[in-house]
């Protein structure tokens, strides 16, 4: 009997070990999320504590799981059906339900947020804020202090201490809100009569190979840590817009502007983690905000022409919520974190002022991504909560990636040619974000260009010196 009992125990141990090994193998999927009996299965690696959460259409944030990385996989029930129910109706739209997010604090003092789109999750390699104060997006700040933390708080040996109950505080402060508004996706401004004539061609094609990205901003005082993390691909209908000039357009006004607008629904989520700044000797909140384009209401195929005599007209249009061409922007503002690239244009001859072409790739890159500013309603919402979230609103943008997916095609093209009447500059902006396990920086274009001689206060950067002015407010449209 004893031998039989021992044999049963050995078999159970063997079977248990085999099952655990099989689960770990299944959960080590770094391409997609493994699902078993309606649960997402994750193999979370690293050290520290994490909290998995999910924004809901009703404005709440649902905490799905709290814990520490362990040997066995983590099973999580994600309430996607609430978003599927909210997004999938009879409307001809593109929609990408949000993915779960994981907020983590590692033992070596890093705080990060990432999207959970694969079963294999690494906590300490992604784009994170170093709570020791050793690094920043602008270089090494080398902050060290020997001041003690408040009693019982988590000390990482550097600048910040965290409340040991940070996850409970996050749960009480996390909020989300969805906005649905017209947003400018491309634009152009010609100032001070610098151009005699111009022509342009802007193309935007969105389909199932367009992926929605979470853009994450973490406020750490004088700068903002920006990163993007892949979400879901869009499903449903497609969008194909070609807006171009009919022959060469004369520029007859001192300030000439055009903006291409589509109707977008996007999520704004925000929360805070309480900290103690040993360097300043004060309690602070590390605020964070995330934005995610969840639905494109403008769909269909459109060819839009603009002529000197006929104005703007559609030669072909079929779809929902047709694009709008405006002379003022519908946006909160170009990100204050954006870098403006400039090109010198000589008077008298035609010049290629700006050319950007984004096409599909197997990975997120500068040539396979596009960002657009958040809308005025979303920016005003964050700025109205507190000044810190207002700073984050000035830095955030909605980001999409063009990736290979079945036979679908997604591209963006932006070209502007100018015949200057006097020497001038052409400028457009790129937004530097961190992406991927290496934490490498990717410059994502925001295609809003300015043709100027620099003798007007409206450009965000002086093209003659390259110096940029920062603004705490947004611009409405």
KOLSE-348397 format. One record per residue (C-alpha): residue number from 1; z, x, y. Coordinates in steps of 0.05 Angstrom, whole numbers, always signed. Each point is the difference from the previous one (the first is absolute). Example, Ala and Ser with C-alpha at 12.3 -4.5 7.8 and 13.67 -1.06 7.14 Angstrom:
% KOLSE-348397
(r 1, (+156, +246, -90))
(r 2, (-13, +27, +69))
***
This chain:
% KOLSE-348397
(r 1, (+0, +0, +0))
(r 2, (+17, +56, +48))
(r 3, (-66, +34, -14))
(r 4, (-38, -65, +12))
(r 5, (+37, -12, +66))
(r 6, (-15, +71, +22))
(r 7, (-74, -10, -17))
(r 8, (-2, -65, +41))
(r 9, (+31, +35, +59))
(r 10, (-50, +57, -5))
(r 11, (-59, -49, -3))
(r 12, (+26, -37, +61))
(r 13, (+8, +65, +38))
(r 14, (-70, +21, -20))
(r 15, (-30, -67, +19))
(r 16, (+39, +0, +66))
(r 17, (-24, +69, +16))
(r 18, (-71, -18, -17))
(r 19, (+3, -63, +43))
(r 20, (+29, +38, +59))
(r 21, (-53, +53, -8))
(r 22, (-55, -52, -3))
(r 23, (+27, -35, +62))
(r 24, (+4, +66, +38))
(r 25, (-71, +17, -21))
(r 26, (-25, -68, +22))
(r 27, (+37, +3, +66))
(r 28, (-28, +69, +17))
(r 29, (-64, -33, +24))
(r 30, (-21, +34, +65))
(r 31, (-64, -42, +8))
(r 32, (+26, -71, +2))
(r 33, (+62, -42, -14))
(r 34, (+17, -15, -73))
(r 35, (+23, -72, -11))
(r 36, (+39, -25, -60))
(r 37, (+18, -74, -8))
(r 38, (-9, -14, +74))
(r 39, (+41, +61, +23))
(r 40, (-25, +62, +37))
(r 41, (+22, +62, -38))
(r 42, (+16, +63, +41))
(r 43, (+20, +70, -20))
(r 44, (+38, +23, +62))
(r 45, (+10, +76, +3))
(r 46, (+41, +42, +47))
(r 47, (+71, -4, +25))
(r 48, (+42, -44, +46))
(r 49, (+0, -75, +12))
(r 50, (-55, -50, +10))
(r 51, (-10, -72, +18))
(r 52, (-63, -39, -19))
(r 53, (-18, -58, +47))
(r 54, (-55, -49, +13))
(r 55, (-18, -39, +64))
(r 56, (-10, -74, -10))
(r 57, (-44, -50, +39))
(r 58, (+61, -37, +26))
(r 59, (+24, +60, +40))
(r 60, (+53, +25, -47))
(r 61, (+3, +65, -40))
(r 62, (+18, -6, -73))
(r 63, (+39, +57, -32))
(r 64, (-29, +11, -69))
(r 65, (+41, +58, -27))
(r 66, (+51, +52, +21))
(r 67, (+19, +62, -38))
(r 68, (-11, +73, -17))
(r 69, (-55, +32, -41))
(r 70, (+17, +2, -74))
(r 71, (-28, +16, -68))
(r 72, (-23, -71, -15))
(r 73, (-54, -37, +39))
(r 74, (+18, -52, +52))
(r 75, (-24, -72, -9))
(r 76, (-13, -39, +64))
(r 77, (-20, -73, +9))
(r 78, (-46, -2, +62))
(r 79, (-9, -69, +31))
(r 80, (-74, +10, +15))
(r 81, (-16, -73, -13))
(r 82, (+33, -19, +66))
(r 83, (-52, +41, +37))
(r 84, (-57, -21, -46))
(r 85, (+19, -73, +14))
(r 86, (+4, +13, +75))
(r 87, (-66, +39, +3))
(r 88, (-46, -33, -50))
(r 89, (-26, -66, +27))
(r 90, (-69, -29, +13))
(r 91, (-11, +47, +59))
(r 92, (-56, +51, -8))
(r 93, (+42, +62, +15))
(r 94, (+17, +69, -26))
(r 95, (+72, +8, -22))
(r 96, (+43, +56, -28))
(r 97, (+71, -21, -21))
(r 98, (+53, +52, +19))
(r 99, (+28, +49, -50))
(r 100, (+74, +13, -11))
(r 101, (+31, +55, +42))
(r 102, (+53, +51, -20))
(r 103, (+48, +30, +50))
(r 104, (+37, +60, -26))
(r 105, (+50, +53, +20))
(r 106, (-1, +63, -42))
(r 107, (+59, +46, -15))
(r 108, (-33, +56, +40))
(r 109, (-1, -43, +63))
(r 110, (-68, -34, +4))
(r 111, (-13, -72, +20))
(r 112, (-66, -31, -16))
(r 113, (-39, -65, -11))
(r 114, (-61, -9, -44))
(r 115, (-42, -54, -31))
(r 116, (+8, -11, -75))
(r 117, (-71, -4, -26))
(r 118, (+10, +43, -63))
(r 119, (+53, +0, -54))
(r 120, (+17, +73, +11))
(r 121, (+42, +8, +63))
(r 122, (+24, +66, +28))
(r 123, (+54, -5, +53))
(r 124, (+2, +70, +29))
(r 125, (-72, +20, +8))
(r 126, (-26, -56, +43))
(r 127, (-1, -3, +76))
(r 128, (+73, +0, +19))
(r 129, (+46, +13, +58))
(r 130, (+42, +63, -11))
(r 131, (+70, -23, +19))
(r 132, (+22, +72, +6))
(r 133, (-43, +5, +62))
(r 134, (-40, +59, -25))
(r 135, (-70, -28, +11))
(r 136, (-37, -48, +44))
(r 137, (-73, -21, +8))
(r 138, (-4, +49, +59))
(r 139, (+28, +60, -36))
(r 140, (+67, +32, -19))
(r 141, (+57, -23, +44))
(r 142, (+52, +40, -38))
(r 143, (+60, -45, +15))
(r 144, (+63, +21, -37))
(r 145, (+72, -16, +15))
(r 146, (+67, +10, -34))
(r 147, (+31, -63, +28))
(r 148, (+32, -45, -53))
(r 149, (-24, -69, -20))
(r 150, (+44, -62, +9))
(r 151, (+46, -9, -58))
(r 152, (-37, -23, -63))
(r 153, (-69, +6, +30))
(r 154, (-56, +37, -37))
(r 155, (-8, +71, +26))
(r 156, (-66, +35, -13))
(r 157, (+21, +66, +32))
(r 158, (-44, -10, +61))
(r 159, (-4, -45, +60))
(r 160, (+10, -71, -27))
(r 161, (+52, -35, -43))
(r 162, (-13, -68, -32))
(r 163, (+46, -57, -14))
(r 164, (+12, -3, -76))
(r 165, (-14, -75, +4))
(r 166, (-68, +11, +34))
(r 167, (-36, -44, -50))
(r 168, (+45, -60, +16))
(r 169, (-11, +10, +74))
(r 170, (-75, +4, -11))
(r 171, (+2, -66, -37))
(r 172, (+34, -34, +59))
(r 173, (-46, +28, +53))
(r 174, (-68, -3, -35))
(r 175, (-48, -52, +30))
(r 176, (-73, -16, -4))
(r 177, (-49, -42, +39))
(r 178, (-73, -17, -9))
(r 179, (-49, -3, +58))
(r 180, (-70, -31, +3))
(r 181, (-41, +19, +61))
(r 182, (-66, +27, +25))
(r 183, (+1, +76, +2))
(r 184, (-49, +51, +29))
(r 185, (-26, +45, -55))
(r 186, (-51, +40, +41))
(r 187, (-9, +10, +74))
(r 188, (-32, +39, +57))
(r 189, (+15, +10, +73))
(r 190, (-46, +35, +51))
(r 191, (+34, +19, +65))
(r 192, (-18, +18, +71))
(r 193, (-75, -10, -6))
(r 194, (-7, +63, -43))
(r 195, (-56, -29, -42))
(r 196, (-69, -25, +20))
(r 197, (-19, -28, -68))
(r 198, (+29, -5, -69))
(r 199, (-12, -26, -70))
(r 200, (+48, -12, -58))
(r 201, (+4, -24, -72))
(r 202, (+65, -22, -32))
(r 203, (+3, -20, -73))
(r 204, (+60, -26, -41))
(r 205, (-7, -20, -73))
(r 206, (+63, -22, -37))
(r 207, (+1, -21, -74))
(r 208, (+42, +8, -63))
(r 209, (-6, +76, +7))
(r 210, (+41, -5, +65))
(r 211, (+73, +16, -12))
(r 212, (+58, -21, +45))
(r 213, (+50, +54, +16))
(r 214, (+73, -3, +20))
(r 215, (+9, +39, +65))
(r 216, (+72, +23, +6))
(r 217, (+35, +23, +63))
(r 218, (+70, +31, +0))
(r 219, (+31, +13, +68))
(r 220, (+38, +65, +7))
(r 221, (+12, +4, +74))
(r 222, (-55, +36, +39))
(r 223, (-53, -8, -54))
(r 224, (-24, -47, -54))
(r 225, (-13, +18, -72))
(r 226, (-63, -37, -21))
(r 227, (-26, -7, -71))
(r 228, (-46, -46, -39))
(r 229, (+6, -24, -71))
(r 230, (-53, -37, -39))
(r 231, (+7, -75, -12))
(r 232, (-47, -48, -35))
(r 233, (-75, -8, +6))
(r 234, (-27, -61, +36))
(r 235, (-26, -57, -41))
(r 236, (-39, -63, +17))
(r 237, (-59, -1, +49))
(r 238, (-32, +58, +38))
(r 239, (-15, +19, +72))
(r 240, (-64, +33, +25))
(r 241, (-7, +10, +75))
(r 242, (-54, +39, +37))
(r 243, (+9, +0, +76))
(r 244, (-52, +40, +38))
(r 245, (-37, +5, +66))
(r 246, (-70, -27, +7))
(r 247, (-38, +60, +28))
(r 248, (+36, +41, +53))
(r 249, (+52, -36, +42))
(r 250, (+8, +17, +74))
(r 251, (+72, +8, +22))
(r 252, (+4, -40, +64))
(r 253, (+75, +0, +13))
(r 254, (+52, +53, +16))
(r 255, (+40, -21, -62))
(r 256, (-41, -25, -60))
(r 257, (+38, -22, -62))
(r 258, (-16, -31, -67))
(r 259, (+45, -15, -60))
(r 260, (-15, -27, -70))
(r 261, (+55, -47, -23))
(r 262, (+16, -32, -67))
(r 263, (+56, -46, -21))
(r 264, (+53, +36, -41))
(r 265, (+66, -20, -32))
(r 266, (+51, +56, -8))
(r 267, (+72, +12, -20))
(r 268, (+52, +34, +44))
(r 269, (+63, +20, -38))
(r 270, (+59, +38, +30))
(r 271, (+70, +22, -16))
(r 272, (+50, +55, +15))
(r 273, (+45, +50, -34))
(r 274, (+66, +17, +34))
(r 275, (+12, +74, +10))
(r 276, (+45, +49, +36))
(r 277, (-33, +54, +42))
(r 278, (+46, +60, -6))
(r 279, (-39, +38, +53))
(r 280, (+10, -54, +53))
(r 281, (+67, -24, -27))
(r 282, (-19, -73, -2))
(r 283, (-17, -57, -47))
(r 284, (-74, -17, +0))
(r 285, (-49, -46, -35))
(r 286, (-62, +29, -33))
(r 287, (-49, -56, +12))
(r 288, (-62, -10, -42))
(r 289, (-59, -47, +2))
(r 290, (-58, -13, -46))
(r 291, (-66, -37, +13))
(r 292, (-50, -25, -50))
(r 293, (-65, -39, +8))
(r 294, (+6, -57, -49))
(r 295, (-60, -44, +16))
(r 296, (-67, +5, +36))
(r 297, (-18, -70, +25))
(r 298, (-67, +22, +27))
(r 299, (-51, +1, -56))
(r 300, (-75, -8, -8))
(r 301, (-61, +38, +23))
(r 302, (-16, +9, +73))
(r 303, (-53, +37, +40))
(r 304, (+19, +2, +74))
(r 305, (-46, +26, +55))
(r 306, (+14, +14, +73))
(r 307, (-57, +6, +49))
(r 308, (-3, +12, +75))
(r 309, (-33, -68, +11))
(r 310, (+26, -44, -56))
(r 311, (+72, +23, -4))
(r 312, (+34, -4, -68))
(r 313, (-31, -44, -53))
(r 314, (+3, -9, -76))
(r 315, (-66, +4, -37))
(r 316, (+33, -15, -66))
(r 317, (+69, -29, -16))
(r 318, (+30, -32, -61))
(r 319, (+74, +0, -16))
(r 320, (+69, -16, +27))
(r 321, (+31, +19, +68))
(r 322, (-61, +35, +28))
(r 323, (+14, +67, +35))
(r 324, (+12, -2, +75))
(r 325, (-28, +48, +52))
(r 326, (+46, +8, +60))
(r 327, (+5, +43, +63))
(r 328, (+75, +9, -7))
(r 329, (+38, +26, -61))
(r 330, (+41, -43, -46))
(r 331, (+53, +51, -21))
(r 332, (+70, +24, +14))
(r 333, (-27, +69, +18))
(r 334, (-29, +64, -29))
(r 335, (+54, +36, -39))
(r 336, (+39, +49, +43))
(r 337, (-2, +47, -60))
(r 338, (-76, +2, +1))
(r 339, (-38, +63, +18))
(r 340, (-60, -8, +46))
(r 341, (-62, +40, -16))
(r 342, (-47, +16, +57))
(r 343, (-72, +22, +9))
(r 344, (-34, +26, +63))
(r 345, (-63, -39, +21))
(r 346, (-51, +29, +48))
(r 347, (-32, -44, +53))
(r 348, (-73, -19, -3))
(r 349, (-17, +1, -75))
(r 350, (+18, -44, -59))
(r 351, (+61, +22, -38))
(r 352, (+32, -21, -65))
(r 353, (+68, -19, +28))
(r 354, (+38, -22, -63))
(r 355, (-20, -6, -73))
(r 356, (+49, -20, -55))
(r 357, (-21, -22, -69))
(r 358, (+52, -21, -53))
(r 359, (-22, -11, -72))
(r 360, (+30, -8, -69))
(r 361, (+38, +55, -35))
(r 362, (+45, +7, -60))
(r 363, (+58, +21, +46))
(r 364, (+28, -16, +69))
(r 365, (-31, +48, +50))
(r 366, (-23, +7, +72))
(r 367, (-69, -23, -20))
(r 368, (+21, -60, -43))
(r 369, (+51, -35, +44))
(r 370, (+6, -39, +65))
(r 371, (+58, -23, +44))
(r 372, (+3, -54, +52))
(r 373, (+57, -15, +48))
(r 374, (+49, -55, -17))
(r 375, (-8, -64, +39))
(r 376, (+36, -18, +64))
(r 377, (+44, -51, -35))
(r 378, (+24, +50, -52))
(r 379, (+14, +54, +52))
(r 380, (+37, -49, +46))
(r 381, (+42, -23, -59))
(r 382, (+24, +71, -17))
(r 383, (+10, +19, +73))
(r 384, (+41, -63, +11))
(r 385, (+51, +18, -54))
(r 386, (+22, +67, +27))
(r 387, (-29, +60, +38))
(r 388, (-4, +43, -63))
(r 389, (-44, -49, -36))
(r 390, (-40, -5, +64))
(r 391, (-14, +75, -6))
(r 392, (-21, -11, -72))
(r 393, (-46, -57, +22))
(r 394, (-35, +49, +46))
(r 395, (-13, +47, -58))
(r 396, (-21, -47, -57))
(r 397, (-70, -21, -19))
(r 398, (-30, -42, -56))
(r 399, (-34, +46, -50))
(r 400, (-53, -12, -54))
(r 401, (-33, +46, -50))
(r 402, (-70, -2, -29))
(r 403, (+4, +15, -74))
(r 404, (-47, -6, -59))
(r 405, (+10, -66, -36))
(r 406, (-51, -30, -49))
(r 407, (-66, -12, +37))
(r 408, (+31, -19, +66))
(r 409, (-17, +36, +65))
(r 410, (+43, +12, +62))
(r 411, (-20, +42, +60))
(r 412, (+12, +7, +75))
(r 413, (-48, +32, +49))
(r 414, (+9, +11, +74))
(r 415, (-53, +34, +43))
(r 416, (-9, +3, +75))
(r 417, (-56, +36, +38))
(r 418, (+3, +9, +75))
(r 419, (-46, +23, +57))
(r 420, (+52, +25, +50))
(r 421, (-12, -6, +74))
(r 422, (+50, +57, +11))
(r 423, (+37, +49, -43))
(r 424, (+54, -35, -40))
(r 425, (+41, -1, -64))
(r 426, (-4, -43, -62))
(r 427, (+68, -12, -34))
(r 428, (+24, -36, -62))
(r 429, (+66, +1, -38))
(r 430, (+26, +19, -69))
(r 431, (+68, -16, -29))
(r 432, (+34, +54, -42))
(r 433, (+38, -29, -59))
(r 434, (+32, +30, -62))
(r 435, (-27, -23, -67))
(r 436, (+6, +18, -73))
(r 437, (+50, +39, -41))
(r 438, (-17, +65, +37))
(r 439, (+19, -31, +67))
(r 440, (-66, +25, +29))
(r 441, (-21, -27, +68))
(r 442, (-62, -43, +6))
(r 443, (-34, -15, +67))
(r 444, (-20, -74, -3))
(r 445, (-50, -21, +55))
(r 446, (+13, -57, +49))
(r 447, (-69, -12, +28))
(r 448, (+15, -18, +72))
(r 449, (-38, +48, +44))
(r 450, (+1, +14, +75))
(r 451, (-57, +31, +40))
(r 452, (+30, +27, +64))
(r 453, (+1, +55, +52))
(r 454, (+76, +1, -2))
(r 455, (+8, -24, +71))
(r 456, (+33, -66, -20))
(r 457, (+71, -11, -25))
(r 458, (-21, -46, -57))
(r 459, (-16, +50, -56))
(r 460, (+61, +16, -41))
(r 461, (-16, +74, +5))
(r 462, (-28, +41, +57))
(r 463, (-66, +26, -29))
(r 464, (+0, +59, +47))
(r 465, (+67, +27, -24))
(r 466, (+11, -35, -67))
(r 467, (+69, -22, +24))
(r 468, (+21, -69, -23))
(r 469, (+46, -50, +34))
(r 470, (+46, -41, -44))
(r 471, (+12, -73, +14))
(r 472, (+58, -45, -21))
(r 473, (-38, -64, +11))
(r 474, (-59, -33, -33))
(r 475, (-64, -30, +27))
(r 476, (-19, -72, -11))
(r 477, (-68, -31, -8))
***
